[in-house]
Amino acid sequence: MTDKAAPSKPLEILAAALAGPAPGQRRQAIDCGHFDIRIARDGSWSYRGSPITRMPLVRLFSTVLRRDEAGTYWLETPVERGRITVDDAPFVAIELARRGRGRQQELIFRTNLDETVAAGADHPLRVVDDPATGAPNPYILVRPGLEARLNRPVFYELVELGREERVGDATLYGVWSKGIFFPLGRLDGPS
């Protein structure tokens, strides 16, 4: 990705707001409505339909990204906050590394914004079926309320690391990371 020659003035204002109020001052964040920022399913960010190509700016915005209990995504600074649109998940897991073997192995994911998380109690993996296609959609929790969707190559790598486990009266196929078994699917059909 390349830097934009002439950044948008509203984006510069929003980036400047990330600094927050002067030291010692604290006030209620102003609700600015919708910022007209969208995160597409592939993890790309756009503002008013134009791609945001400056990765440092995208990373900065991602540090103030929040999701409320209703599922609404916000860019929230100490000064202002505004809603944004997220098509699926705000991040995409683009790389998988494994440290160790067996039940104590660590599965480490790198996102499109260069954050890394290891699947475990604080960063669980989950798989949900796409309601339209029935295809599995795998996710890992990156931060509270914010997930990364595993891209297909990473999901296929994960499946290759999987194994069968008996859980209760079901046989599940899944992976171990940090001593926790994460099911990827059932092998014995619905019960």
KEZASE-63603 format. One record per residue: x, y, z of N, C-alpha, C in turn; residue number from 1. Coordinates in pm, 1 decimal, padded with zeros to 6 digits, always signed. Example, Ala and Ser with C-alpha at 12.3 -4.5 7.8 and 13.67 -1.06 7.14 Angstrom:
2
ATOM       n.X       n.Y       n.Z      ca.X      ca.Y      ca.Z       c.X       c.Y       c.Z  resi
ATOM  +01319.0  -00569.0  +00780.0  +01230.0  -00450.0  +00780.0  +01320.0  -00330.0  +00780.0     1
ATOM  +01285.0  -00225.0  +00708.0  +01367.0  -00106.0  +00714.0  +01290.0  +00003.0  +00787.0     2
This chain:
191
ATOM       n.X       n.Y       n.Z      ca.X      ca.Y      ca.Z       c.X       c.Y       c.Z  resi
ATOM  +00083.9  -00117.6  +00000.0  +00000.0  +00000.0  +00000.0  +00088.6  +00124.2  +00000.0     1
ATOM  +00037.4  +00228.3  -00057.2  +00114.9  +00351.2  -00067.4  +00046.8  +00462.0  +00008.7     2
ATOM  +00123.6  +00565.6  +00038.3  +00066.4  +00682.5  +00104.4  -00013.0  +00762.8  +00004.6     3
ATOM  -00121.8  +00821.1  +00050.2  -00203.1  +00910.5  -00031.4  -00132.6  +01044.9  -00041.0     4
ATOM  -00137.2  +01106.0  -00156.1  -00070.2  +01234.8  -00174.7  -00136.7  +01345.4  -00092.8     5
ATOM  -00268.8  +01352.3  -00096.1  -00339.4  +01459.7  -00026.2  -00446.0  +01398.8  +00063.5     6
ATOM  -00415.6  +01376.9  +00193.8  -00514.3  +01316.6  +00282.3  -00636.8  +01404.6  +00299.4     7
ATOM  -00749.8  +01338.5  +00325.2  -00875.8  +01408.1  +00344.1  -00872.3  +01489.4  +00473.8     8
ATOM  -00921.7  +01612.2  +00468.0  -00923.7  +01699.7  +00585.2  -01002.1  +01638.5  +00701.6     9
ATOM  -01122.9  +01580.9  +00679.7  -01194.1  +01520.6  +00792.8  -01116.0  +01405.7  +00856.9    10
ATOM  -01042.8  +01328.8  +00778.4  -00962.0  +01221.3  +00835.9  -00849.1  +01277.9  +00920.4    11
ATOM  -00789.4  +01388.4  +00877.5  -00684.5  +01452.1  +00956.5  -00740.2  +01502.2  +01090.2    12
ATOM  -00860.6  +01557.0  +01086.6  -00923.8  +01606.3  +01209.1  -00950.3  +01490.5  +01303.8    13
ATOM  -01002.2  +01379.1  +01249.7  -01029.0  +01262.9  +01332.6  -00899.4  +01207.2  +01390.4    14
ATOM  -00794.9  +01200.7  +01311.9  -00665.6  +01151.6  +01361.6  -00611.0  +01242.5  +01470.9    15
ATOM  -00626.5  +01372.8  +01454.7  -00579.8  +01467.2  +01557.0  -00657.2  +01450.1  +01687.2    16
ATOM  -00784.4  +01412.6  +01676.2  -00866.5  +01394.4  +01796.6  -00820.5  +01275.7  +01879.6    17
ATOM  -00746.1  +01185.4  +01819.4  -00697.6  +01068.7  +01893.1  -00606.3  +01108.9  +02008.5    18
ATOM  -00545.8  +01225.3  +01998.4  -00457.9  +01273.1  +02105.4  -00536.3  +01302.5  +02232.7    19
ATOM  -00664.4  +01333.2  +02219.5  -00749.0  +01355.7  +02336.9  -00734.9  +01495.3  +02393.2    20
ATOM  -00802.4  +01521.0  +02505.7  -00798.8  +01653.7  +02566.8  -00663.3  +01679.0  +02633.2    21
ATOM  -00640.6  +01802.2  +02667.7  -00516.0  +01839.8  +02735.4  -00506.7  +01766.1  +02868.5    22
ATOM  -00384.9  +01743.0  +02918.8  -00369.2  +01673.5  +03046.9  -00450.3  +01741.8  +03157.3    23
ATOM  -00516.2  +01659.4  +03238.9  -00595.9  +01711.5  +03349.3  -00739.7  +01742.1  +03311.1    24
ATOM  -00770.2  +01746.9  +03181.3  -00907.3  +01773.8  +03137.2  -00975.0  +01641.8  +03101.7    25
ATOM  -01102.5  +01630.0  +03136.7  -01178.6  +01510.7  +03100.9  -01321.0  +01556.2  +03072.8    26
ATOM  -01373.0  +01513.2  +02958.8  -01509.5  +01549.8  +02926.2  -01576.0  +01435.4  +02851.1    27
ATOM  -01706.3  +01442.4  +02840.0  -01783.9  +01340.6  +02770.1  -01754.8  +01349.4  +02620.6    28
ATOM  -01732.1  +01234.4  +02558.0  -01707.5  +01231.6  +02413.7  -01832.7  +01276.8  +02338.8    29
ATOM  -01814.3  +01356.7  +02237.7  -01923.9  +01406.8  +02154.8  -01958.7  +01300.6  +02051.1    30
ATOM  -02088.6  +01269.5  +02038.1  -02133.4  +01172.5  +01937.9  -02142.6  +01244.3  +01804.0    31
ATOM  -02061.1  +01201.7  +01709.5  -02053.7  +01266.2  +01577.5  -02136.7  +01195.8  +01472.0    32
ATOM  -02219.7  +01099.0  +01512.3  -02299.3  +01026.4  +01414.3  -02214.9  +00922.8  +01342.9    33
ATOM  -02240.0  +00907.0  +01213.7  -02166.8  +00807.9  +01134.6  -02050.0  +00876.1  +01064.2    34
ATOM  -01930.3  +00818.9  +01079.8  -01810.2  +00877.1  +01018.5  -01796.5  +00843.2  +00870.3    35
ATOM  -01883.7  +00760.6  +00815.9  -01876.8  +00717.7  +00676.5  -01745.9  +00643.3  +00647.2    36
ATOM  -01702.3  +00566.7  +00748.2  -01586.9  +00478.3  +00732.7  -01640.4  +00336.2  +00729.1    37
ATOM  -01584.8  +00256.4  +00639.3  -01629.8  +00118.5  +00622.6  -01508.7  +00025.9  +00623.3    38
ATOM  -01522.7  -00086.6  +00693.9  -01422.9  -00192.9  +00687.9  -01487.1  -00307.3  +00610.0    39
ATOM  -01431.9  -00336.0  +00492.7  -01485.9  -00440.1  +00405.2  -01451.1  -00578.9  +00458.8    40
ATOM  -01513.6  -00678.7  +00404.8  -01490.2  -00817.6  +00446.0  -01343.6  -00858.1  +00429.7    41
ATOM  -01275.1  -00799.7  +00333.2  -01133.6  -00833.8  +00310.9  -01039.5  -00757.1  +00404.1    42
ATOM  -01095.3  -00675.2  +00496.2  -01014.0  -00601.0  +00592.1  -00970.2  -00463.8  +00545.4    43
ATOM  -01006.3  -00424.8  +00424.3  -00967.1  -00291.7  +00374.7  -01061.2  -00185.6  +00432.1    44
ATOM  -01004.4  -00068.0  +00456.7  -01079.2  +00045.1  +00513.0  -01103.4  +00147.3  +00402.6    45
ATOM  -01220.4  +00211.3  +00407.7  -01248.5  +00318.7  +00312.9  -01321.7  +00431.7  +00385.2    46
ATOM  -01306.5  +00550.7  +00328.5  -01373.0  +00669.5  +00380.8  -01448.4  +00732.8  +00265.0    47
ATOM  -01580.5  +00743.4  +00280.9  -01667.6  +00796.1  +00176.2  -01645.3  +00724.9  +00042.3    48
ATOM  -01622.9  +00594.5  +00051.0  -01607.1  +00512.7  -00068.8  -01466.1  +00507.9  -00125.1    49
ATOM  -01374.8  +00590.1  -00073.2  -01236.8  +00590.4  -00121.6  -01148.3  +00511.0  -00026.0    50
ATOM  -01060.6  +00425.8  -00080.3  -00974.1  +00346.9  +00007.3  -00883.7  +00434.5  +00093.8    51
ATOM  -00866.5  +00392.3  +00218.9  -00766.8  +00454.9  +00306.0  -00641.4  +00370.2  +00287.9    52
ATOM  -00543.2  +00424.1  +00219.0  -00425.3  +00345.6  +00181.5  -00306.7  +00366.7  +00274.0    53
ATOM  -00315.3  +00464.5  +00362.7  -00204.4  +00488.3  +00456.6  -00219.4  +00393.8  +00575.6    54
ATOM  -00140.1  +00287.7  +00577.1  -00150.0  +00187.6  +00682.9  -00125.9  +00245.6  +00822.2    55
ATOM  -00034.0  +00340.5  +00840.3  -00020.6  +00397.1  +00974.9  -00150.8  +00462.7  +01023.7    56
ATOM  -00225.4  +00523.8  +00933.4  -00352.8  +00586.1  +00970.8  -00456.4  +00478.7  +01005.9    57
ATOM  -00463.0  +00372.5  +00926.8  -00555.5  +00262.3  +00955.6  -00522.4  +00200.1  +01090.6    58
ATOM  -00393.7  +00177.0  +01116.4  -00353.6  +00119.3  +01245.7  -00391.3  +00212.3  +01360.8    59
ATOM  -00373.2  +00342.5  +01341.0  -00410.5  +00439.2  +01444.0  -00560.1  +00432.6  +01471.1    60
ATOM  -00640.6  +00433.3  +01367.3  -00785.4  +00423.6  +01384.9  -00822.8  +00292.7  +01455.0    61
ATOM  -00753.8  +00184.7  +01422.0  -00788.5  +00055.3  +01481.1  -00765.2  +00053.4  +01632.2    62
ATOM  -00677.1  +00140.4  +01681.6  -00650.9  +00143.3  +01826.2  -00767.2  +00203.9  +01904.4    63
ATOM  -00854.4  +00277.9  +01837.7  -00969.9  +00337.3  +01906.5  -01101.6  +00274.3  +01860.7    64
ATOM  -01091.7  +00159.8  +01795.4  -01209.1  +00087.4  +01749.8  -01271.3  +00012.9  +01867.5    65
ATOM  -01401.7  +00027.5  +01883.8  -01475.9  -00038.8  +01990.8  -01604.0  -00098.4  +01932.2    66
ATOM  -01658.7  -00195.0  +02003.8  -01788.7  -00252.5  +01966.8  -01874.7  -00255.2  +02091.8    67
ATOM  -01996.0  -00200.7  +02082.5  -02083.3  -00197.6  +02200.1  -02165.6  -00326.4  +02210.9    68
ATOM  -02244.8  -00335.2  +02317.2  -02324.4  -00454.6  +02344.6  -02424.3  -00484.4  +02233.7    69
ATOM  -02469.6  -00382.3  +02163.2  -02566.0  -00399.8  +02054.9  -02499.7  -00444.2  +01925.0    70
ATOM  -02365.6  -00449.7  +01923.1  -02293.4  -00491.5  +01803.2  -02251.6  -00377.2  +01712.6    71
ATOM  -02274.7  -00252.4  +01754.7  -02237.3  -00135.7  +01674.8  -02088.4  -00107.5  +01693.7    72
ATOM  -02022.3  -00078.1  +01583.2  -01879.1  -00044.8  +01586.8  -01861.5  +00106.3  +01593.3    73
ATOM  -01766.2  +00150.6  +01675.5  -01738.9  +00292.2  +01697.8  -01589.9  +00318.5  +01688.0    74
ATOM  -01553.7  +00435.4  +01637.7  -01421.0  +00491.3  +01659.7  -01442.1  +00587.9  +01774.4    75
ATOM  -01374.3  +00564.2  +01885.5  -01402.5  +00639.8  +02007.4  -01273.3  +00694.5  +02067.7    76
ATOM  -01267.1  +00826.0  +02076.2  -01154.1  +00894.3  +02139.3  -01205.3  +00959.8  +02267.3    77
ATOM  -01117.6  +01016.6  +02347.0  -01166.2  +01089.2  +02464.5  -01250.6  +01212.1  +02428.2    78
ATOM  -01239.4  +01260.2  +02305.3  -01307.2  +01383.0  +02263.7  -01435.8  +01355.7  +02186.2    79
ATOM  -01432.3  +01259.6  +02094.4  -01549.7  +01233.1  +02011.9  -01557.6  +01086.6  +01975.5    80
ATOM  -01677.0  +01049.6  +01928.9  -01695.9  +00913.4  +01883.3  -01794.7  +00914.0  +01767.9    81
ATOM  -01776.9  +00817.1  +01678.7  -01867.4  +00804.8  +01565.0  -01877.0  +00659.7  +01522.7    82
ATOM  -01993.3  +00625.9  +01468.6  -02016.6  +00489.9  +01421.0  -01943.3  +00466.8  +01289.3    83
ATOM  -01905.8  +00341.6  +01267.9  -01851.3  +00301.5  +01138.8  -01920.3  +00172.0  +01097.1    84
ATOM  -01908.4  +00136.7  +00971.5  -01967.8  +00015.4  +00918.5  -01859.9  -00091.4  +00906.2    85
ATOM  -01889.6  -00209.1  +00957.6  -01799.2  -00323.4  +00944.9  -01878.9  -00435.2  +00878.5    86
ATOM  -01833.9  -00477.8  +00759.5  -01908.9  -00577.7  +00683.3  -01914.2  -00713.8  +00751.8    87
ATOM  -01803.9  -00754.9  +00812.7  -01799.7  -00885.8  +00878.0  -01727.1  -00873.1  +01011.1    88
ATOM  -01595.8  -00877.9  +01008.5  -01512.4  -00859.2  +01127.3  -01413.4  -00748.6  +01094.6    89
ATOM  -01368.5  -00672.6  +01194.0  -01280.0  -00560.3  +01163.0  -01138.2  -00600.4  +01121.8    90
ATOM  -01098.9  -00723.6  +01153.5  -00964.1  -00768.0  +01120.0  -00971.3  -00898.7  +01041.5    91
ATOM  -00861.7  -00931.3  +00973.4  -00849.9  -01057.3  +00901.7  -00719.8  -01123.2  +00946.2    92
ATOM  -00729.1  -01249.9  +00988.7  -00608.4  -01325.7  +01024.0  -00547.3  -01376.7  +00894.1    93
ATOM  -00423.4  -01334.4  +00867.3  -00359.7  -01365.2  +00739.3  -00240.9  -01461.2  +00750.7    94
ATOM  -00205.3  -01496.7  +00874.4  -00091.4  -01585.6  +00892.7  -00108.4  -01665.6  +01020.9    95
ATOM  -00064.2  -01791.4  +01016.8  -00070.7  -01880.4  +01132.0  +00067.6  -01937.6  +01158.0    96
ATOM  +00110.4  -01934.1  +01282.5  +00235.4  -01997.3  +01323.6  +00204.8  -02088.0  +01441.3    97
ATOM  +00279.6  -02195.6  +01452.5  +00260.0  -02288.9  +01563.4  +00388.7  -02297.3  +01643.9    98
ATOM  +00373.5  -02287.6  +01774.3  +00486.5  -02302.9  +01866.0  +00456.8  -02423.6  +01953.6    99
ATOM  +00543.5  -02524.0  +01951.9  +00523.8  -02644.0  +02031.2  +00436.0  -02744.6  +01959.6   100
ATOM  +00398.6  -02848.8  +02034.8  +00317.8  -02957.3  +01979.4  +00215.4  -03002.5  +02083.8   101
ATOM  +00118.8  -03075.9  +02035.7  +00021.4  -03138.6  +02124.7  -00072.8  -03039.7  +02190.9   102
ATOM  -00122.7  -03079.0  +02306.7  -00224.3  -02999.0  +02376.1  -00172.1  -02865.0  +02426.1   103
ATOM  -00044.1  -02852.2  +02450.2  +00011.6  -02726.4  +02500.6  +00066.6  -02637.0  +02389.7   104
ATOM  +00054.0  -02678.7  +02264.0  +00102.3  -02593.1  +02155.0  +00031.3  -02458.9  +02158.6   105
ATOM  +00094.6  -02359.5  +02098.0  +00032.1  -02228.0  +02082.5  +00010.8  -02203.0  +01934.7   106
ATOM  -00110.3  -02165.2  +01899.4  -00142.5  -02126.3  +01762.9  -00148.7  -01974.1  +01761.0   107
ATOM  -00056.8  -01914.9  +01686.8  -00039.1  -01769.7  +01686.8  -00084.0  -01715.1  +01551.9   108
ATOM  -00173.0  -01618.2  +01557.0  -00229.7  -01558.4  +01436.1  -00180.0  -01415.1  +01421.0   109
ATOM  -00149.2  -01377.0  +01296.8  -00111.8  -01238.8  +01265.5  -00222.6  -01180.1  +01179.5   110
ATOM  -00265.7  -01058.2  +01214.4  -00375.2  -00994.3  +01141.1  -00321.8  -00907.2  +01027.7   111
ATOM  -00414.5  -00861.0  +00946.9  -00381.6  -00770.9  +00836.8  -00325.0  -00637.5  +00885.1   112
ATOM  -00340.9  -00606.2  +01015.0  -00284.2  -00483.9  +01071.2  -00161.8  -00514.2  +01156.3   113
ATOM  -00105.8  -00633.2  +01138.6  +00019.7  -00676.0  +01200.0  +00011.4  -00694.7  +01351.3   114
ATOM  -00107.2  -00722.6  +01404.5  -00122.7  -00760.2  +01545.1  -00111.4  -00911.7  +01552.8   115
ATOM  -00057.0  -00961.9  +01662.3  -00050.4  -01106.5  +01680.7  -00123.3  -01144.7  +01809.0   116
ATOM  -00194.3  -01257.3  +01800.9  -00263.8  -01312.5  +01916.4  -00248.6  -01464.0  +01912.5   117
ATOM  -00235.9  -01523.6  +02029.7  -00229.2  -01669.1  +02042.0  -00363.9  -01719.7  +02091.9   118
ATOM  -00420.8  -01815.8  +02021.3  -00549.4  -01872.7  +02063.4  -00535.9  -01930.2  +02203.4   119
ATOM  -00632.3  -01899.6  +02287.5  -00633.0  -01946.7  +02425.5  -00754.3  -01891.2  +02496.5   120
ATOM  -00751.3  -01892.2  +02628.2  -00865.5  -01846.5  +02707.5  -00901.2  -01700.8  +02678.2   121
ATOM  -00801.2  -01614.5  +02660.3  -00827.3  -01472.5  +02633.4  -00854.8  -01443.9  +02486.4   122
ATOM  -00818.3  -01536.5  +02400.5  -00835.2  -01518.2  +02254.9  -00892.9  -01646.4  +02195.1   123
ATOM  -01021.7  -01673.3  +02224.0  -01080.9  -01798.4  +02175.2  -01104.0  -01798.0  +02024.1   124
ATOM  -01100.6  -01918.5  +01970.0  -01138.1  -01943.0  +01830.5  -01283.2  -01987.6  +01829.0   125
ATOM  -01355.8  -01949.2  +01726.0  -01492.4  -01999.1  +01709.3  -01521.3  -02012.1  +01560.7   126
ATOM  -01609.4  -02103.9  +01527.5  -01649.7  -02125.1  +01388.9  -01801.4  -02117.4  +01385.0   127
ATOM  -01853.9  -02034.0  +01295.4  -01998.6  -02023.4  +01275.4  -02027.6  -02047.3  +01128.1   128
ATOM  -02140.9  -02107.4  +01101.8  -02179.1  -02131.8  +00963.2  -02241.0  -02006.5  +00903.8   129
ATOM  -02199.0  -01973.8  +00781.9  -02254.8  -01860.5  +00708.3  -02401.7  -01891.6  +00680.9   130
ATOM  -02493.7  -01803.8  +00722.7  -02636.2  -01833.2  +00702.6  -02674.8  -01843.8  +00554.9   131
ATOM  -02605.1  -01773.3  +00467.5  -02640.7  -01775.3  +00325.5  -02586.2  -01899.2  +00254.5   132
ATOM  -02463.1  -01939.1  +00286.0  -02398.5  -02047.4  +00212.0  -02379.8  -02174.6  +00292.1   133
ATOM  -02386.1  -02165.1  +00425.4  -02360.1  -02281.1  +00509.3  -02211.6  -02308.7  +00528.8   134
ATOM  -02125.5  -02230.7  +00463.2  -01980.5  -02249.2  +00474.6  -01934.1  -02205.6  +00613.1   135
ATOM  -01832.4  -02273.8  +00667.0  -01781.8  -02233.8  +00798.3  -01705.6  -02101.5  +00791.5   136
ATOM  -01732.1  -02013.9  +00887.4  -01659.0  -01887.5  +00901.1  -01585.7  -01891.0  +01034.1   137
ATOM  -01451.9  -01900.4  +01030.6  -01373.9  -01906.8  +01154.8  -01327.7  -01768.4  +01199.6   138
ATOM  -01327.8  -01745.5  +01331.3  -01289.0  -01617.1  +01389.4  -01201.0  -01640.4  +01511.1   139
ATOM  -01116.3  -01541.3  +01541.9  -01042.2  -01539.5  +01666.7  -01062.2  -01402.8  +01730.7   140
ATOM  -01081.3  -01402.4  +01862.8  -01098.3  -01276.7  +01934.9  -00962.3  -01207.4  +01946.0   141
ATOM  -00955.4  -01083.1  +01899.5  -00831.0  -01006.0  +01904.9  -00829.2  -00918.1  +02028.9   142
ATOM  -00938.4  -00844.1  +02048.5  -00958.3  -00759.1  +02166.4  -01103.1  -00772.8  +02208.0   143
ATOM  -01139.7  -00732.0  +02327.7  -01279.6  -00747.0  +02368.5  -01376.7  -00690.8  +02263.4   144
ATOM  -01464.5  -00778.1  +02214.5  -01565.0  -00738.6  +02115.8  -01514.6  -00729.2  +01972.8   145
ATOM  -01385.1  -00747.3  +01949.6  -01327.6  -00730.3  +01815.5  -01259.4  -00859.1  +01771.1   146
ATOM  -01306.9  -00912.7  +01659.6  -01255.3  -01038.8  +01609.1  -01183.5  -01021.7  +01476.8   147
ATOM  -01104.4  -01123.0  +01444.8  -01044.1  -01134.7  +01312.4  -01104.5  -01258.9  +01247.7   148
ATOM  -01148.7  -01244.0  +01124.6  -01193.6  -01359.6  +01046.8  -01069.6  -01423.4  +00986.9   149
ATOM  -01056.9  -01554.5  +00999.0  -00943.3  -01624.1  +00938.9  -00965.7  -01632.3  +00789.2   150
ATOM  -00867.2  -01587.2  +00710.5  -00883.8  -01601.5  +00566.4  -00875.6  -01749.6  +00530.9   151
ATOM  -00918.7  -01786.3  +00413.2  -00928.4  -01927.9  +00375.5  -00795.7  -02002.1  +00387.0   152
ATOM  -00683.6  -01948.4  +00335.4  -00557.9  -02022.7  +00350.2  -00521.5  -02050.0  +00496.4   153
ATOM  -00544.2  -01953.9  +00584.9  -00514.1  -01973.1  +00727.0  -00608.6  -02077.9  +00785.9   154
ATOM  -00735.6  -02074.5  +00747.9  -00830.0  -02174.2  +00797.1  -00789.5  -02313.8  +00751.1   155
ATOM  -00746.3  -02326.9  +00626.0  -00702.9  -02457.7  +00575.9  -00580.0  -02507.2  +00652.7   156
ATOM  -00486.7  -02417.8  +00684.7  -00371.5  -02455.6  +00767.9  -00418.4  -02504.6  +00904.0   157
ATOM  -00515.7  -02435.0  +00961.1  -00568.7  -02471.7  +01091.4  -00632.0  -02610.7  +01086.1   158
ATOM  -00708.4  -02636.6  +00982.0  -00773.8  -02766.6  +00966.6  -00668.9  -02877.3  +00956.5   159
ATOM  -00558.6  -02850.5  +00887.7  -00451.0  -02950.7  +00876.6  -00392.2  -02985.5  +01012.9   160
ATOM  -00396.3  -02892.9  +01107.7  -00343.3  -02917.4  +01241.9  -00444.4  -02985.6  +01334.0   161
ATOM  -00567.3  -03000.4  +01285.4  -00675.0  -03052.5  +01368.5  -00664.2  -03200.4  +01398.6   162
ATOM  -00745.7  -03241.1  +01496.8  -00752.7  -03381.1  +01536.2  -00890.6  -03408.8  +01594.6   163
ATOM  -00924.3  -03536.5  +01600.9  -01051.6  -03577.6  +01658.6  -01040.6  -03582.0  +01809.6   164
ATOM  -01146.1  -03538.4  +01877.3  -01153.6  -03545.6  +02023.2  -01296.2  -03583.6  +02060.6   165
ATOM  -01308.0  -03666.6  +02161.5  -01439.2  -03701.0  +02214.4  -01472.2  -03598.5  +02322.2   166
ATOM  -01580.5  -03523.2  +02305.0  -01624.8  -03422.2  +02400.7  -01768.2  -03457.5  +02437.8   167
ATOM  -01786.6  -03503.7  +02560.9  -01918.7  -03551.1  +02601.0  -01954.8  -03672.5  +02518.5   168
ATOM  -02069.7  -03669.5  +02452.7  -02109.0  -03782.4  +02368.3  -02097.1  -03748.2  +02219.7   169
ATOM  -02013.0  -03650.5  +02187.4  -01991.7  -03612.3  +02047.4  -01843.8  -03625.0  +02011.7   170
ATOM  -01818.6  -03658.2  +01886.4  -01682.4  -03658.4  +01835.1  -01663.8  -03529.4  +01757.2   171
ATOM  -01570.9  -03447.1  +01802.3  -01546.4  -03317.1  +01740.1  -01409.8  -03316.2  +01673.8   172
ATOM  -01398.5  -03236.4  +01571.0  -01271.2  -03213.4  +01504.4  -01229.5  -03071.9  +01541.2   173
ATOM  -01106.7  -03056.1  +01590.1  -01063.9  -02923.4  +01631.5  -00914.4  -02917.0  +01654.9   174
ATOM  -00873.3  -02809.9  +01719.6  -00731.3  -02785.6  +01745.6  -00711.2  -02751.5  +01892.5   175
ATOM  -00590.7  -02778.5  +01940.1  -00549.5  -02741.7  +02075.6  -00460.9  -02618.8  +02067.8   176
ATOM  -00477.4  -02528.6  +02163.0  -00387.0  -02415.2  +02178.4  -00389.2  -02373.4  +02324.3   177
ATOM  -00273.5  -02366.1  +02384.6  -00259.9  -02326.2  +02525.0  -00346.6  -02410.5  +02617.7   178
ATOM  -00355.0  -02540.2  +02588.4  -00427.9  -02631.7  +02674.1  -00578.5  -02629.8  +02658.0   179
ATOM  -00630.6  -02559.1  +02557.3  -00775.2  -02551.2  +02534.0  -00805.5  -02611.1  +02397.3   180
ATOM  -00910.3  -02694.8  +02393.4  -00954.5  -02753.7  +02267.5  -01059.6  -02663.7  +02204.4   181
ATOM  -01035.4  -02625.1  +02079.0  -01129.4  -02540.2  +02004.4  -01190.9  -02622.2  +01891.7   182
ATOM  -01319.8  -02656.2  +01902.6  -01384.0  -02735.3  +01797.0  -01393.5  -02656.6  +01666.5   183
ATOM  -01368.9  -02726.3  +01557.3  -01386.9  -02668.1  +01424.8  -01510.9  -02725.1  +01357.4   184
ATOM  -01558.7  -02841.0  +01406.2  -01678.3  -02902.2  +01350.9  -01702.8  -03039.7  +01410.8   185
ATOM  -01822.0  -03093.2  +01385.7  -01859.4  -03226.3  +01434.3  -01823.6  -03330.6  +01329.2   186
ATOM  -01788.0  -03449.1  +01376.7  -01757.9  -03559.9  +01285.3  -01868.7  -03665.1  +01283.5   187
ATOM  -01954.5  -03666.3  +01383.9  -02054.7  -03772.5  +01393.1  -02197.0  -03723.9  +01366.1   188
ATOM  -02211.5  -03611.5  +01301.0  -02343.6  -03559.3  +01266.9  -02413.4  -03498.1  +01386.6   189
ATOM  -02526.0  -03431.5  +01363.7  -02598.8  -03367.7  +01473.2  -02657.3  -03471.1  +01567.6   190
ATOM  -02667.4  -03433.9  +01693.7  -02724.0  -03529.1  +01791.9  -02869.9  -03504.1  +01815.2   191
